[in-house]
Amino acid sequence: MSILGVESVLFGVADVAEHARFWTDFGLPVERLDEDEAVFRLASGSRVIVLRHGDARLPSPDPFPGDGLKETVWGVDSAENLEAIAASLASEVAVTRDADGTVHAVCPDGQPIALRVWAKRAFHSQASPVNTPASYPRFNQHRIWRQRAVPKTINHVVFFSPDYVGSFEFYERHFGFHYVDHSKGVGIFARAGGTYEHHSIFWVNCDLPIAPDHFKFMHIAFGMDDIDEVMLGANIMEAKGWKNESMNSSGGISRHRISSAIYYYCDMPGKAGEAEYHADTDYLDENWVPRAWDFRFGSLLWANNAPPIFRGDNIPWDMTFDADRASFEAYRKHQPGKQPGKQPVGGKLGELTEDDEHAI
Protein backbone atom coordinates (compact mmCIF):
# COMPACT_ATOMS: atom_id res chain seq x y z
CA MET A 1 0.00 0.00 0.00
CA SER A 2 1.49 3.29 -1.00
CA ILE A 3 0.17 6.69 -0.03
CA LEU A 4 1.81 9.44 -2.09
CA GLY A 5 1.10 12.33 0.26
CA VAL A 6 -1.64 14.89 0.81
CA GLU A 7 -3.88 15.10 -2.25
CA SER A 8 -6.20 17.77 -0.80
CA VAL A 9 -7.06 19.57 2.40
CA LEU A 10 -10.55 20.93 3.07
CA PHE A 11 -10.84 24.03 5.22
CA GLY A 12 -14.12 25.09 6.78
CA VAL A 13 -14.19 28.85 7.44
CA ALA A 14 -16.57 31.70 8.16
CA ASP A 15 -15.04 34.18 5.70
CA VAL A 16 -14.06 32.56 2.39
CA ALA A 17 -12.92 35.86 0.84
CA GLU A 18 -10.48 36.63 3.66
CA HIS A 19 -8.98 33.14 3.56
CA ALA A 20 -8.73 33.34 -0.24
CA ARG A 21 -6.81 36.61 0.14
CA PHE A 22 -4.46 34.94 2.64
CA TRP A 23 -3.65 31.96 0.42
CA THR A 24 -3.25 34.14 -2.67
CA ASP A 25 -0.77 36.35 -0.80
CA PHE A 26 0.96 33.20 0.51
CA GLY A 27 1.70 32.24 -3.10
CA LEU A 28 -0.73 29.39 -3.83
CA PRO A 29 -1.87 29.31 -7.50
CA VAL A 30 -5.61 29.99 -7.82
CA GLU A 31 -7.67 27.38 -9.66
CA ARG A 32 -11.19 28.56 -8.79
CA LEU A 33 -12.58 31.36 -6.66
CA ASP A 34 -16.12 32.51 -5.83
CA GLU A 35 -18.00 33.69 -2.75
CA ASP A 36 -18.54 30.19 -1.35
CA GLU A 37 -15.38 28.34 -2.42
CA ALA A 38 -11.70 28.92 -3.12
CA VAL A 39 -9.53 26.22 -4.69
CA PHE A 40 -5.75 26.42 -5.02
CA ARG A 41 -3.66 23.81 -6.86
CA LEU A 42 0.07 23.40 -6.30
CA ALA A 43 2.66 22.16 -8.79
CA SER A 44 2.47 18.64 -7.30
CA GLY A 45 -1.27 18.58 -7.96
CA SER A 46 -2.17 18.92 -4.27
CA ARG A 47 -5.12 21.23 -3.55
CA VAL A 48 -6.12 23.58 -0.78
CA ILE A 49 -9.92 23.86 -0.79
CA VAL A 50 -11.59 26.56 1.29
CA LEU A 51 -15.32 26.12 1.95
CA ARG A 52 -17.86 28.02 3.97
CA HIS A 53 -19.02 26.41 7.22
CA GLY A 54 -21.96 24.13 6.57
CA ASP A 55 -20.91 23.17 3.03
CA ALA A 56 -22.08 19.63 2.29
CA ARG A 57 -18.56 18.60 1.26
CA LEU A 58 -17.24 19.18 4.79
CA PRO A 59 -17.37 16.36 7.36
CA SER A 60 -20.38 16.25 9.61
CA PRO A 61 -20.34 16.52 12.55
CA ASP A 62 -17.67 19.21 12.54
CA PRO A 63 -14.51 17.74 14.19
CA PHE A 64 -13.80 20.92 16.20
CA PRO A 65 -15.29 24.42 16.62
CA GLY A 66 -14.23 27.37 14.48
CA ASP A 67 -12.15 27.72 11.34
CA GLY A 68 -9.52 25.20 10.36
CA LEU A 69 -8.54 22.16 8.33
CA LYS A 70 -11.54 19.85 8.62
CA GLU A 71 -10.56 16.91 6.39
CA THR A 72 -7.26 15.57 5.05
CA VAL A 73 -7.43 13.71 1.73
CA TRP A 74 -4.55 11.29 1.17
CA GLY A 75 -3.57 10.32 -2.36
CA VAL A 76 -3.16 6.59 -3.11
CA ASP A 77 -1.07 5.26 -5.98
CA SER A 78 -3.56 2.72 -7.40
CA ALA A 79 -7.18 1.58 -7.28
CA GLU A 80 -6.03 -1.80 -6.00
CA ASN A 81 -4.23 -0.25 -3.06
CA LEU A 82 -7.19 2.04 -2.32
CA GLU A 83 -9.44 -1.02 -2.03
CA ALA A 84 -6.95 -2.72 0.29
CA ILE A 85 -6.80 0.35 2.54
CA ALA A 86 -10.60 0.67 2.56
CA ALA A 87 -10.95 -2.97 3.61
CA SER A 88 -8.36 -2.52 6.35
CA LEU A 89 -10.09 0.61 7.66
CA ALA A 90 -13.50 -1.08 7.63
CA SER A 91 -12.20 -3.69 10.07
CA GLU A 92 -11.83 -0.97 12.72
CA VAL A 93 -13.92 2.12 11.84
CA ALA A 94 -16.97 3.00 9.77
CA VAL A 95 -16.19 3.67 6.09
CA THR A 96 -18.28 5.49 3.48
CA ARG A 97 -17.74 5.93 -0.28
CA ASP A 98 -18.50 8.78 -2.68
CA ALA A 99 -19.75 8.16 -6.19
CA ASP A 100 -16.23 8.86 -7.51
CA GLY A 101 -14.76 6.16 -5.23
CA THR A 102 -13.32 8.48 -2.56
CA VAL A 103 -13.17 6.70 0.81
CA HIS A 104 -14.11 8.58 3.99
CA ALA A 105 -13.57 7.63 7.64
CA VAL A 106 -12.96 9.15 11.06
CA CYS A 107 -9.87 8.04 12.97
CA PRO A 108 -10.22 7.01 16.63
CA ASP A 109 -8.62 10.33 17.67
CA GLY A 110 -11.41 12.28 15.91
CA GLN A 111 -9.58 13.16 12.67
CA PRO A 112 -11.77 13.01 9.53
CA ILE A 113 -9.82 11.59 6.60
CA ALA A 114 -10.43 10.65 2.99
CA LEU A 115 -8.47 8.66 0.44
CA ARG A 116 -8.62 8.58 -3.34
CA VAL A 117 -6.49 7.44 -6.27
CA TRP A 118 -4.11 10.26 -7.20
CA ALA A 119 -1.90 10.86 -10.20
CA LYS A 120 0.64 13.02 -8.39
CA ARG A 121 2.33 15.45 -10.74
CA ALA A 122 6.06 15.62 -11.32
CA PHE A 123 7.37 19.16 -10.88
CA HIS A 124 10.61 21.08 -11.19
CA SER A 125 12.47 22.77 -8.35
CA GLN A 126 15.11 25.44 -8.83
CA ALA A 127 17.79 25.91 -6.20
CA SER A 128 21.24 27.44 -6.57
CA PRO A 129 24.35 25.53 -5.44
CA VAL A 130 25.63 26.77 -2.08
CA ASN A 131 29.13 28.24 -1.93
CA THR A 132 31.33 27.93 1.16
CA PRO A 133 34.82 29.34 1.85
CA ALA A 134 36.37 26.01 0.84
CA SER A 135 33.92 24.84 -1.83
CA TYR A 136 32.25 26.99 -4.47
CA PRO A 137 30.16 24.95 -6.90
CA ARG A 138 28.40 28.17 -7.99
CA PHE A 139 31.56 29.48 -9.65
CA ASN A 140 31.19 32.48 -12.00
CA GLN A 141 27.44 32.13 -11.50
CA HIS A 142 24.92 34.37 -9.77
CA ARG A 143 22.25 32.91 -7.49
CA ILE A 144 18.66 32.55 -8.70
CA TRP A 145 16.86 35.82 -8.06
CA ARG A 146 13.27 35.23 -7.04
CA GLN A 147 10.38 37.64 -7.49
CA ARG A 148 7.80 35.75 -5.42
CA ALA A 149 7.41 32.71 -3.21
CA VAL A 150 5.52 29.81 -4.80
CA PRO A 151 4.90 26.70 -2.65
CA LYS A 152 5.37 23.54 -4.71
CA THR A 153 3.81 20.81 -2.58
CA ILE A 154 2.19 20.06 0.76
CA ASN A 155 4.96 18.58 2.88
CA HIS A 156 2.99 17.78 6.02
CA VAL A 157 0.01 18.43 8.25
CA VAL A 158 -0.01 18.67 12.05
CA PHE A 159 -2.82 17.92 14.50
CA PHE A 160 -3.34 17.80 18.25
CA SER A 161 -4.23 14.27 19.35
CA PRO A 162 -5.64 12.99 22.66
CA ASP A 163 -3.55 9.83 22.11
CA TYR A 164 -0.63 10.61 19.81
CA VAL A 165 0.95 7.15 20.06
CA GLY A 166 -2.38 5.57 19.16
CA SER A 167 -2.84 8.04 16.29
CA PHE A 168 0.46 7.02 14.74
CA GLU A 169 -0.19 3.31 15.20
CA PHE A 170 -3.60 3.65 13.49
CA TYR A 171 -1.92 5.26 10.46
CA GLU A 172 0.81 2.61 10.47
CA ARG A 173 -1.70 -0.23 10.74
CA HIS A 174 -3.99 0.87 7.93
CA PHE A 175 -1.94 3.17 5.69
CA GLY A 176 1.59 1.83 6.03
CA PHE A 177 3.05 5.05 7.44
CA HIS A 178 6.63 4.83 8.74
CA TYR A 179 7.79 5.86 12.20
CA VAL A 180 10.47 8.55 11.79
CA ASP A 181 11.11 10.43 15.05
CA HIS A 182 9.63 10.85 18.52
CA SER A 183 9.80 14.17 20.35
CA LYS A 184 9.32 12.55 23.74
CA GLY A 185 6.08 13.60 25.38
CA VAL A 186 5.33 16.04 22.56
CA GLY A 187 4.58 14.02 19.44
CA ILE A 188 5.43 11.50 16.73
CA PHE A 189 6.59 12.23 13.18
CA ALA A 190 5.51 9.77 10.48
CA ARG A 191 6.15 9.45 6.75
CA ALA A 192 3.83 8.17 4.03
CA GLY A 193 5.28 5.22 2.14
CA GLY A 194 5.19 7.00 -1.23
CA THR A 195 7.16 10.07 -0.14
CA TYR A 196 10.69 10.82 1.02
CA GLU A 197 10.05 14.02 3.00
CA HIS A 198 10.99 13.70 6.68
CA HIS A 199 7.34 13.56 7.73
CA SER A 200 3.91 13.71 6.16
CA ILE A 201 2.10 14.13 9.46
CA PHE A 202 2.92 15.03 13.05
CA TRP A 203 0.62 14.44 16.02
CA VAL A 204 1.02 16.78 19.02
CA ASN A 205 0.21 15.56 22.53
CA CYS A 206 -3.03 17.02 23.95
CA ASP A 207 -1.48 16.71 27.43
CA LEU A 208 0.68 19.76 26.68
CA PRO A 209 -0.45 22.96 28.45
CA ILE A 210 -0.53 24.71 25.06
CA ALA A 211 -2.90 22.06 23.65
CA PRO A 212 -6.68 21.68 23.55
CA ASP A 213 -8.17 18.62 25.23
CA HIS A 214 -9.46 17.22 21.93
CA PHE A 215 -8.43 16.62 18.33
CA LYS A 216 -7.68 19.87 16.49
CA PHE A 217 -5.76 21.16 13.49
CA MET A 218 -2.47 22.94 14.27
CA HIS A 219 -0.63 23.76 11.01
CA ILE A 220 0.12 22.82 7.41
CA ALA A 221 3.58 23.02 5.81
CA PHE A 222 4.38 23.78 2.18
CA GLY A 223 7.58 22.75 0.43
CA MET A 224 9.73 25.62 -0.89
CA ASP A 225 12.85 25.41 -3.03
CA ASP A 226 15.34 27.06 -0.66
CA ILE A 227 15.90 29.45 2.22
CA ASP A 228 15.74 32.42 -0.16
CA GLU A 229 12.16 31.50 -1.07
CA VAL A 230 11.23 31.10 2.61
CA MET A 231 12.71 34.52 3.43
CA LEU A 232 10.98 36.12 0.45
CA GLY A 233 7.65 34.58 1.43
CA ALA A 234 8.03 35.78 5.01
CA ASN A 235 8.81 39.31 3.86
CA ILE A 236 5.91 39.40 1.41
CA MET A 237 3.42 38.14 4.00
CA GLU A 238 4.56 40.69 6.55
CA ALA A 239 4.39 43.48 3.96
CA LYS A 240 0.82 42.46 3.16
CA GLY A 241 -0.14 42.61 6.83
CA TRP A 242 -0.11 38.91 7.68
CA LYS A 243 1.88 38.26 10.83
CA ASN A 244 2.51 35.57 13.35
CA GLU A 245 1.49 36.93 16.73
CA SER A 246 4.04 34.67 18.40
CA MET A 247 6.72 35.24 15.77
CA ASN A 248 9.12 37.01 18.13
CA SER A 249 8.82 34.16 20.62
CA SER A 250 9.29 31.33 18.12
CA GLY A 251 12.29 32.83 16.38
CA GLY A 252 10.75 33.97 13.11
CA ILE A 253 12.70 32.16 10.39
CA SER A 254 14.60 29.32 12.02
CA ARG A 255 15.51 25.65 11.61
CA HIS A 256 14.14 22.57 13.32
CA ARG A 257 16.93 20.34 14.59
CA ILE A 258 14.78 17.21 14.49
CA SER A 259 14.08 17.42 10.73
CA SER A 260 16.75 19.93 9.59
CA ALA A 261 13.97 22.00 8.00
CA ILE A 262 14.07 25.78 7.67
CA TYR A 263 10.68 27.18 8.61
CA TYR A 264 8.51 30.26 8.92
CA TYR A 265 4.98 30.19 10.33
CA CYS A 266 2.20 32.63 9.52
CA ASP A 267 -1.17 32.85 11.25
CA MET A 268 -4.22 32.19 9.10
CA PRO A 269 -7.22 34.50 9.52
CA GLY A 270 -9.98 33.51 11.93
CA LYS A 271 -7.56 31.69 14.25
CA ALA A 272 -7.74 28.81 11.80
CA GLY A 273 -4.18 27.61 12.46
CA GLU A 274 -0.84 28.29 10.83
CA ALA A 275 0.66 28.00 7.36
CA GLU A 276 4.34 27.14 7.21
CA TYR A 277 6.95 27.83 4.56
CA HIS A 278 9.25 24.78 4.73
CA ALA A 279 12.60 24.14 3.01
CA ASP A 280 15.72 21.94 3.15
CA THR A 281 14.12 19.20 5.23
CA ASP A 282 15.68 15.74 5.57
CA TYR A 283 14.63 13.20 2.94
CA LEU A 284 14.41 9.55 4.02
CA ASP A 285 13.72 6.01 2.89
CA GLU A 286 13.28 2.62 4.57
CA ASN A 287 16.93 2.63 5.69
CA TRP A 288 16.22 5.43 8.16
CA VAL A 289 16.50 4.45 11.84
CA PRO A 290 13.89 6.19 14.03
CA ARG A 291 15.09 8.39 16.89
CA ALA A 292 13.72 9.61 20.21
CA TRP A 293 14.57 13.19 21.23
CA ASP A 294 14.32 15.47 24.23
CA PHE A 295 11.73 17.95 22.99
CA ARG A 296 13.91 20.96 23.82
CA PHE A 297 16.96 19.63 22.01
CA GLY A 298 15.02 18.53 18.93
CA SER A 299 13.07 21.71 18.33
CA LEU A 300 15.46 24.46 17.29
CA LEU A 301 18.91 24.63 15.76
CA TRP A 302 19.14 28.41 15.92
CA ALA A 303 16.66 31.05 17.05
CA ASN A 304 18.08 33.69 19.36
CA ASN A 305 14.68 35.00 20.40
CA ALA A 306 13.06 31.62 21.00
CA PRO A 307 11.54 30.95 24.43
CA PRO A 308 14.21 30.29 27.09
CA ILE A 309 13.08 26.67 27.53
CA PHE A 310 14.40 25.93 24.03
CA ARG A 311 17.83 27.55 24.32
CA GLY A 312 20.73 27.85 26.72
CA ASP A 313 23.69 25.80 27.83
CA ASN A 314 21.61 23.47 29.99
CA ILE A 315 19.85 21.70 27.11
CA PRO A 316 21.44 18.25 26.82
CA TRP A 317 22.31 16.48 23.59
CA ASP A 318 19.53 13.98 24.09
CA MET A 319 18.86 11.77 21.08
CA THR A 320 18.76 7.98 21.01
CA PHE A 321 17.97 5.51 18.26
CA ASP A 322 14.53 4.04 18.83
CA ALA A 323 13.91 1.24 16.35
CA ASP A 324 12.37 -0.85 19.16
CA ARG A 325 10.00 2.04 20.06
CA ALA A 326 10.89 1.80 23.72
CA SER A 327 10.18 5.52 24.03
CA PHE A 328 6.48 4.96 23.26
CA GLU A 329 5.66 3.09 26.46
CA ALA A 330 5.70 6.09 28.81
CA TYR A 331 3.09 7.83 26.64
CA ARG A 332 0.84 4.97 25.57
CA LYS A 333 -2.79 5.43 26.66
CA HIS A 334 -5.53 2.93 27.29
CA GLN A 335 -8.04 5.72 27.85
CA PRO A 336 -7.32 8.59 25.44
CA GLY A 337 -7.83 12.07 26.83
CA LYS A 338 -6.00 14.93 28.46
CA GLN A 339 -3.94 13.78 31.43
CA PRO A 340 -2.40 16.76 33.23
CA GLY A 341 0.87 16.15 34.99
CA LYS A 342 2.57 13.84 32.46
CA GLN A 343 5.94 15.24 31.40
CA PRO A 344 8.22 14.77 28.43
CA VAL A 345 11.31 12.76 29.25
CA GLY A 346 14.12 15.16 30.09
CA GLY A 347 11.94 18.27 30.15
CA LYS A 348 9.28 19.98 32.22
CA LEU A 349 6.03 20.02 30.32
CA GLY A 350 4.53 22.42 32.84
CA GLU A 351 7.03 25.11 31.81
CA LEU A 352 5.59 25.32 28.30
CA THR A 353 3.36 28.25 27.43
CA GLU A 354 1.41 29.32 24.33
CA ASP A 355 4.48 31.26 23.18
CA ASP A 356 6.36 27.96 22.89
CA GLU A 357 3.88 26.42 20.45
CA HIS A 358 5.67 27.20 17.19
CA ALA A 359 9.02 25.98 18.50
CA ILE A 360 7.78 22.45 19.18
N, C-alpha and C positions, 0 to 999 in steps of 0.2 A: 504494500500500500504506500503510495507516494503522494503526499500533499506538497504542492509547489509553493505555497505561501498564501498571503491574504489576497483573495480575488476582489472582494469588495468589503467596505464597512458602511453600515447604515446608521446615520445620526438622526435622532429625533430632537427637534429644537422648537422653540417658540417663535423665533424670528429668522425665517429662511434668508431674507435679504441680507441681514447683518452677518450671518455665517457665510453666505456666498461671497460677501465683500472680504471677509477674513481669508478664505481659502484662495481667492483670486490674488490678493496681495501676497499671500504665502508663496505663490508661484505655481499652483496646480492648474493645468490646462483645462479650460471649460469645455464640456461636451454639450451640456444642456442647462438652461437656466430659465425659470419662470417663478411666479410668486409662491408656488407650493413645493417646488423641487429644484435642487441644484445638483448637477452631476459633473464630476471632474474625473478625467481619465489620464493616468500616468503613462509614461513610456512603456512600462512593463505590461500594461493592460489593466492593472489594478484600478479600482474606482473608489472614490469617496462620494457617497450619496447622502444628501442632506434633505430630510423630509420634515414636514410640519407634524407636531404632536398629533396623534390620532389617525395618521395615515394608515390605511389598511395593510401596507407593506411592512410596517413595523411590528415587532413581536407584541403579543398581548397575552397576559398582562405585561405592563411596562416593568422591566427588570429593576429599575431604580427611579426615584423622583428626579425631575428636572431634565435639563439638556445633557446630551452625551451620546457616546457610541452605544447603540442599543442592540446591534447584531453584527457579529463577525462572520463573513462568508469565506470559507477556505476553498481554494482551488485544488481539484484532484486531477491527476494526470490521465485517467482513463475511465470509461464507463464501467468497466469490470471492477476497477478498484473502488469506485464510488459505491457499487452494489455491495462489495465486501465490507466497506466501512458502515454502510447503512444497516446491514445485518448484524454487525458487531454492536453498534449503538442500540439497536432494538432489543438486544439481550439484557440491557440495563436501564434504558430510559425510553420514554415515548418518542416515536419518530413519525413525522408527517412528510408528505411529498407534494410539491407543486406540479402543475401540469407540464412544466418544462423539465421535470426530473430533479429539481433542487430539493435536497434533504434538509429538514429542519429538526432541531432538538434543543432541549435545555439541559445543560450540564448540572450535576448535583450541587455545584456551588452557586447556581442561579444564572450562569452565563448563557444567553441565547446564542446559538450557533447555526450556521447553514453550511452546506457543502454542495458544490456542483463541479462538473467537468469543466476544465479551464485550459484553453490554448494560450499559455503565458507567452507574451511577446519577447523576442530578443531585442535588446536595445544597446546603444553605444554610449560609453562613458568617455569623457575627455578629462585627463588629468596630466599635468606637467610633471616630468621627472624632478626629483628633489635634489638640489645641490647641497653638499656639505663642504667644510674646509678641506677635506681630504679626498672627496669624490664629487665629481661634477658632470653627471650624465647629461645635464642640460647645457652643453657647451656651445657657445655662440648662438644661443637660442633664448628668446624671451619667453616668459611664462604666458600661459593662456590668460587673456584679459576678459573677464566676464562682465556682462551688462546686467544680468538678472540671475536670480537663483531659481532653478527649475528642479524640483524633486523628481527622481526617476522611478522610484519604487516604494512600496510600503515595506520597511524592514521588520517592524514588530509592533505589537500592541501590548498594553499593560493594564492589568485589572487588579483590584483588591479582591482577595478571596478569604472567606471564613475558614478555609482549610487548604492552605496553599500546597501542602504535600499531596493531599488527595486530588487537588485540581490537576497537578502535573501527572499523577499516576493514571487519571481518567484519560487524559490526552495520549499518554504513552500506550495505554491498553487498547484504545480504539482507533487512534490515528497514526500510531507509530512514531510519535515525537521522541526526540533524543534528549536525555538529561545532559546539560552542558555545565552549569555552575550553580552553586548554592550559596547565597549570601545568608549566612546562618541567622535564623530567626526573622529574616526580612523577606526572603522570597527565593523562588527557583526559576532559572532561565532554561528554556527548552527550545530546540530547533526542529522545524519540520523536515521530514526526510528528503524532500525534493529541493532544499535550499542549502546554501553554505554559510549564510550570514550567522553570526554568533548566536543570536536567538531570534525566534519568530514570535515568542510570547514570553511574558514575565508575569508571575503572580505575586502580589505583595500581601504580606501577612496582615489580616484585619486586627490582630492583637496589638499592632503598633499604635501608640497614642495619636499619630497623625491620621489614622485610618478610620473609615466608617465601620460599623459593626455588621455590614452586609456586603454582598457583591456590588462592585461599582467600577466604572471605567476610570482610568487614571490618565494615560496618555497614549499617543500614537506617534511612531517615529518614521521619518521618510529618508531614504537613502540619497545622499548628495555625493558629487564627484570628489570633492576635496575640501580642505579647511577654508580655502578662499571662498567657495560657494556658501559654506556655513556662515562665514563672517559677513558676506554680502547680504545673505538672507536676513541675518540678525539686524544689520544696519537698515535695510529696507523696511522691515517690520516696525522698527522703532521710529523711523521717519514717518511712517504712515499712522502712527499713534497706537500701535499694538505693543503692549509691554508685558513683561512677566513681573507681577507684583512682588514675587520673592526673588527676582533676578539677582539683586545685590547679595542675598544670603546664599544662593546656590552657586555663585561664581560666574554667572553669565556664560560665556563660551568657555568650556573646560573639556576635560577628558576623563572618561570612566576607566579606572584601572582594571576592573573586572572583565571588560570587553575590548579595551583599547580605544573605544569610539570617542571621537570628538562630538560634542553635543551643544545644542542651544535650544532651550524650551521657550515657548511663547503661549500665553494664556489665550484660550478660545473665548469668544463672547459668551455671555450667559452662564459663566462658571461651568462650562461644559467639559472641561479638562484641558489638556495641554497638547500642543503639536510640537514635535521635536525635529529639528534639522540634525542629521546623523551622518557622520563620515568616518572613513578609515577604521571601521570595526574589524575585529578578527573574523576570518573565514575558516570554517572547520569542515571536517568530514568524519567518517566513522572511526578514524584513528585517534580522535581527540579523547583525552582522559579527563573526566569530570573533576571539578575541584570544589572544595568548601572553603569559604572565606569569612574572616571577621568583617562584619558589614562596614566598619569604619575604614579598614584598610582597602577594601575592594571598591569603594565608591569613587574616589577622586584621585587623579594623578597630580593635577595642579589646579588650584583655585584659591588664590590668596584671601578672598573674602568669603569663603565658604564658612558655614557654622563651625565653631571651635571643636565640636565633637568629631569632625572629620579631618582635622589637621592638628599638627603639633608633634613634638618629639616622642610623645608617649603612646603613639599608635603602633602596635607591634606588626611585624611582617608575619601575618597569620594566614597562611594558605596551605592546605593539605590536599593531596589527591584523594578522590572520594568515589572511586569506581564501585566500591561495595555499598555506597550510600549510607554509611554508618551515621553520617550527620543528620539524616532524616529523622531518626528515632526520637530525638528530644522534642520534635515539633509535630509528630504524627498525632492526629486527633481521631477519637472514636465518636465524639459528639461535636461536630463542627459548630463554631460560634466564637464570639470574642471572649478571650480568657485573659483578663487583666493580670499583670504580674509576671507573665512569662518573659524571659529576656533572651536576646541573642547571645550566643556563646561569645565571650570575650568583650561584650559591650553592655552598656546599661540602656535598655530600651526606654526606661522612664525618662531619660535625659533628652529624648527626641522631641522636637516641637514641629509645628507646621512649617517653619522656615527651613527645616531639614529635608522636606519632602523631595525636592528636585535632586538632592545629592544622593539619594538612595540608589 
